[in-house]
Each structure stands twice: as C-alpha cells, then as structure tokens.
Amino acid sequence: MVTDISKLLEDMPGIQEQLELFFEGTREIISRTEQYWCPIHQANRVMDVHRRYPQFFAFGDAQGFQQGLVSKRRALKEEHHDRHG
C-alpha cells in the first residue's frame, strides 16, 4: 500500500494533471450551482473563493438578493449559451 502521495504521483505519470483538471471542473460546477441557487456571501470570511463569488450579494442583503437573483440566473444562462451555442 502506498502511504506517500508524492510516491503515488511519481508512479502514475499524468495523474496530477488529471486530478487538477478534475478538481477545476468540480469547482466550476459548484460555483455555477451556487450562483444559480444562492449567490450570497458567507457570513464569515471565506479563504479560497471561486471566480464568481465576488459578484454575489452581501450577507444580509435580502432586498438586493430578491431584486438581483433573476439577473444572476440570466447571466449564467447567457454564459452557457455563449459557450455552447
């Protein structure tokens, strides 16, 4: 059994790149899901935010959320349409 991750990565050429692509794709799916369903900043500071997070609504901004949710969802759909036609 391999207990050292660096040894595992050495024994499997290309696996690190594949894992990075996998996690990048997973992060994108999570960010899109969050933008669609609940684009609100967390109450506590988040250390490593995805690229969509800065455009989310401030925590506690119920009025901004209610007024802007449709436009956030529309932007996501337009982005998808631009990418996939």
Residue frames as a rotation matrix with the C-alpha (Angstrom) as fourth column:
MET 1
0.580 0.815 0.000 0.00
0.815 -0.580 0.000 0.00
0.000 0.000 -1.000 0.00
VAL 2
-0.348 -0.671 0.655 1.31
0.641 -0.680 -0.356 3.45
0.684 0.296 0.666 -0.92
THR 3
0.341 0.449 -0.826 1.24
0.921 -0.334 0.199 5.87
-0.187 -0.829 -0.527 2.00
ASP 4
-0.400 -0.554 -0.730 3.27
0.308 -0.832 0.461 8.69
-0.863 -0.040 0.504 0.44
ILE 5
0.647 0.761 -0.031 1.21
0.250 -0.251 -0.935 10.74
-0.720 0.598 -0.353 -2.05
SER 6
0.329 -0.589 -0.738 4.33
-0.810 -0.577 0.099 12.03
-0.484 0.565 -0.667 -3.81
LYS 7
-0.718 -0.558 0.417 5.40
-0.320 0.796 0.513 8.42
-0.618 0.235 -0.750 -4.47
LEU 8
-0.018 0.818 0.575 1.96
0.542 0.492 -0.682 7.64
-0.840 0.299 -0.452 -5.83
LEU 9
0.756 0.309 -0.578 2.11
-0.208 -0.723 -0.658 10.63
-0.621 0.618 -0.483 -8.16
GLU 10
-0.183 -0.908 -0.376 5.58
-0.845 -0.051 0.533 9.58
-0.503 0.415 -0.758 -9.38
ASP 11
-0.727 -0.099 0.680 4.32
0.040 0.982 0.185 6.08
-0.686 0.162 -0.710 -10.14
MET 12
0.113 0.853 0.510 1.38
0.833 0.198 -0.516 7.38
-0.542 0.483 -0.688 -12.18
PRO 13
-0.859 -0.510 -0.044 2.56
0.397 -0.718 0.572 9.78
-0.323 0.474 0.819 -14.90
GLY 14
-0.762 0.537 0.361 -0.04
0.041 -0.516 0.855 12.41
0.646 0.667 0.372 -15.78
ILE 15
-0.140 0.775 -0.617 -2.26
0.882 0.380 0.277 11.70
0.449 -0.505 -0.737 -12.77
GLN 16
-0.496 -0.082 -0.864 -1.53
0.642 -0.704 -0.302 15.04
-0.584 -0.705 0.402 -11.12
GLU 17
-0.963 0.145 -0.225 -2.67
-0.256 -0.746 0.615 16.95
-0.079 0.650 0.756 -14.22
GLN 18
-0.517 0.814 -0.266 -5.78
0.253 0.442 0.861 14.78
0.818 0.378 -0.434 -14.46
LEU 19
-0.169 0.423 -0.890 -6.60
0.985 0.099 -0.140 15.42
0.029 -0.901 -0.434 -10.81
GLU 20
-0.761 -0.156 -0.630 -6.09
0.254 -0.965 -0.068 19.17
-0.597 -0.211 0.774 -11.25
LEU 21
-0.872 0.478 -0.107 -8.45
-0.277 -0.301 0.912 19.19
0.403 0.825 0.395 -14.24
PHE 22
-0.313 0.767 -0.559 -10.99
0.647 0.604 0.466 17.14
0.695 -0.216 -0.686 -12.29
PHE 23
-0.244 0.183 -0.952 -10.93
0.906 -0.306 -0.291 19.48
-0.345 -0.934 -0.091 -9.30
GLU 24
-0.933 -0.073 -0.352 -11.03
-0.051 -0.943 0.330 22.56
-0.356 0.326 0.876 -11.53
GLY 25
-0.678 0.724 -0.130 -14.14
-0.061 0.121 0.991 21.19
0.733 0.679 -0.038 -13.25
THR 26
-0.173 0.589 -0.790 -15.71
0.894 0.431 0.125 20.28
0.414 -0.684 -0.601 -9.93
ARG 27
-0.596 -0.122 -0.793 -15.08
0.566 -0.765 -0.308 23.78
-0.569 -0.633 0.525 -8.58
GLU 28
-0.956 0.261 -0.131 -16.72
-0.277 -0.664 0.695 25.28
0.095 0.701 0.707 -11.69
ILE 29
-0.377 0.858 -0.349 -19.81
0.359 0.482 0.799 23.10
0.854 0.176 -0.490 -11.24
ILE 30
-0.190 0.256 -0.948 -20.05
0.980 -0.005 -0.198 24.13
-0.055 -0.967 -0.250 -7.60
SER 31
-0.819 -0.169 -0.549 -19.67
0.223 -0.974 -0.032 27.83
-0.529 -0.148 0.835 -8.42
ARG 32
-0.824 0.566 -0.039 -22.38
-0.228 -0.267 0.936 27.69
0.519 0.780 0.349 -11.09
THR 33
-0.183 0.761 -0.622 -24.72
0.690 0.550 0.470 25.83
0.700 -0.343 -0.626 -8.76
GLU 34
-0.354 -0.020 -0.935 -24.10
0.849 -0.425 -0.312 28.36
-0.391 -0.905 0.167 -6.01
GLN 35
-0.973 -0.008 -0.230 -24.66
-0.080 -0.924 0.374 31.28
-0.216 0.382 0.898 -8.43
TYR 36
-0.601 0.792 -0.107 -27.97
-0.018 0.120 0.993 29.82
0.799 0.599 -0.058 -9.57
TRP 37
0.099 0.733 -0.673 -29.45
0.646 0.467 0.604 28.80
0.757 -0.495 -0.427 -6.22
CYS 38
0.829 0.204 -0.520 -27.91
0.557 -0.385 0.736 31.02
-0.050 -0.900 -0.433 -3.57
PRO 39
0.104 -0.845 0.525 -25.44
0.685 -0.321 -0.653 33.70
0.721 0.428 0.546 -4.68
ILE 40
0.891 0.200 0.408 -24.85
-0.164 -0.694 0.701 35.18
0.423 -0.691 -0.586 -1.23
HIS 41
-0.174 -0.975 0.140 -21.54
-0.447 -0.049 -0.893 35.86
0.877 -0.218 -0.428 0.53
GLN 42
0.063 0.093 -0.994 -20.98
0.688 0.717 0.111 33.75
0.723 -0.690 -0.019 3.62
ALA 43
0.945 0.300 0.128 -21.36
0.100 -0.640 0.762 35.43
0.310 -0.707 -0.635 7.00
ASN 44
0.576 -0.817 -0.034 -17.76
0.060 0.001 0.998 34.52
-0.815 -0.577 0.050 7.83
ARG 45
0.237 -0.595 -0.768 -14.76
-0.895 -0.441 0.065 35.30
-0.377 0.672 -0.637 5.65
VAL 46
0.930 0.037 0.366 -14.02
0.111 0.920 -0.376 32.63
-0.351 0.391 0.851 3.05
MET 47
0.173 -0.978 -0.113 -10.33
-0.112 -0.134 0.985 31.94
-0.979 -0.157 -0.133 2.42
ASP 48
-0.850 -0.510 0.131 -10.37
0.007 0.238 0.971 30.49
-0.527 0.826 -0.199 -1.08
VAL 49
0.106 0.973 -0.205 -13.26
-0.203 -0.181 -0.962 31.77
-0.973 0.144 0.178 -3.16
HIS 50
-0.133 -0.051 0.990 -14.17
0.868 0.477 0.141 30.79
-0.479 0.878 -0.019 -6.71
ARG 51
-0.881 -0.393 0.262 -14.21
0.472 -0.712 0.520 33.33
-0.018 0.582 0.813 -9.54
ARG 52
-0.229 0.886 0.403 -17.96
0.446 -0.273 0.853 34.00
0.865 0.375 -0.332 -9.29
TYR 53
-0.004 0.263 -0.965 -18.00
0.993 0.115 0.027 34.72
0.118 -0.958 -0.261 -5.55
PRO 54
-0.826 -0.366 -0.428 -17.05
0.460 -0.877 -0.137 38.43
-0.326 -0.310 0.893 -5.71
GLN 55
-0.820 0.558 0.124 -20.25
-0.273 -0.573 0.773 39.16
0.503 0.601 0.622 -7.69
PHE 56
-0.327 0.717 -0.616 -22.51
0.752 0.592 0.290 37.51
0.573 -0.368 -0.732 -5.09
PHE 57
0.396 0.596 0.698 -24.81
-0.033 -0.751 0.659 39.51
0.918 -0.284 -0.278 -2.84
ALA 58
-0.591 -0.589 0.551 -23.68
-0.518 -0.246 -0.819 40.68
0.618 -0.770 -0.159 0.56
PHE 59
-0.628 0.344 -0.698 -24.73
0.645 0.732 -0.220 38.57
0.436 -0.588 -0.681 3.52
GLY 60
-0.458 0.546 -0.702 -27.96
0.634 -0.353 -0.688 40.05
-0.623 -0.760 -0.184 4.90
ASP 61
-0.785 0.155 -0.600 -28.85
-0.440 -0.821 0.363 41.97
-0.437 0.549 0.713 1.72
ALA 62
-0.398 0.717 0.572 -32.32
0.483 0.694 -0.534 40.47
-0.780 0.064 -0.623 1.30
GLN 63
0.533 0.633 -0.561 -33.54
-0.104 -0.609 -0.786 43.30
-0.840 0.478 -0.259 -0.92
GLY 64
-0.093 -0.669 -0.737 -30.55
-0.920 -0.225 0.320 43.07
-0.380 0.708 -0.595 -3.26
PHE 65
-0.851 -0.190 0.490 -30.96
-0.103 0.974 0.200 39.29
-0.515 0.120 -0.849 -3.39
GLN 66
-0.026 0.946 0.323 -34.66
0.486 0.294 -0.823 39.50
-0.873 0.136 -0.468 -4.27
GLN 67
0.639 0.286 -0.714 -34.08
-0.339 -0.728 -0.595 42.19
-0.690 0.623 -0.369 -6.89
GLY 68
0.087 -0.763 -0.640 -30.98
-0.969 -0.214 0.123 40.66
-0.231 0.610 -0.758 -8.45
LEU 69
-0.197 -0.190 0.962 -31.45
-0.246 0.959 0.140 36.90
-0.949 -0.209 -0.236 -8.36
VAL 70
0.736 0.542 0.406 -33.17
0.258 0.330 -0.908 36.75
-0.626 0.773 0.103 -11.75
SER 71
0.808 -0.473 -0.352 -30.35
-0.581 -0.541 -0.608 38.73
0.097 0.696 -0.712 -13.38
LYS 72
-0.165 -0.876 0.453 -27.71
-0.853 0.357 0.380 36.43
-0.494 -0.324 -0.807 -11.83
ARG 73
0.025 0.263 0.964 -29.52
0.141 0.954 -0.264 33.41
-0.990 0.142 -0.013 -13.22
ARG 74
0.943 0.331 -0.028 -29.95
0.043 -0.206 -0.978 35.07
-0.329 0.921 -0.208 -16.61
ALA 75
0.407 -0.874 -0.264 -26.20
-0.909 -0.416 -0.023 35.87
-0.090 0.250 -0.964 -16.74
LEU 76
-0.320 -0.502 0.803 -25.42
-0.468 0.821 0.327 32.23
-0.824 -0.271 -0.498 -16.03
LYS 77
0.422 0.563 0.710 -27.73
0.385 0.598 -0.703 31.07
-0.821 0.570 0.036 -18.83
GLU 78
0.941 -0.110 -0.321 -26.23
-0.322 -0.588 -0.742 33.60
-0.108 0.802 -0.588 -21.25
GLU 79
0.002 -0.994 0.111 -22.73
-0.923 0.041 0.382 32.45
-0.385 -0.103 -0.917 -20.37
HIS 80
-0.194 0.004 0.981 -23.76
0.019 1.000 0.000 28.86
-0.981 0.019 -0.194 -21.04
HIS 81
0.779 0.563 0.276 -25.34
0.310 0.037 -0.950 29.85
-0.545 0.826 -0.145 -24.35
ASP 82
0.689 -0.590 -0.421 -22.21
-0.714 -0.653 -0.254 31.79
-0.125 0.476 -0.871 -25.40
ARG 83
-0.281 -0.863 0.421 -20.03
-0.764 0.466 0.446 28.77
-0.581 -0.196 -0.790 -24.66
HIS 84
-0.633 0.076 0.771 -22.24
0.155 0.987 0.029 26.08
-0.759 0.138 -0.637 -26.16
GLY 85
-0.978 0.143 -0.153 -24.33
-0.195 -0.356 0.914 27.90
0.076 0.923 0.376 -28.74
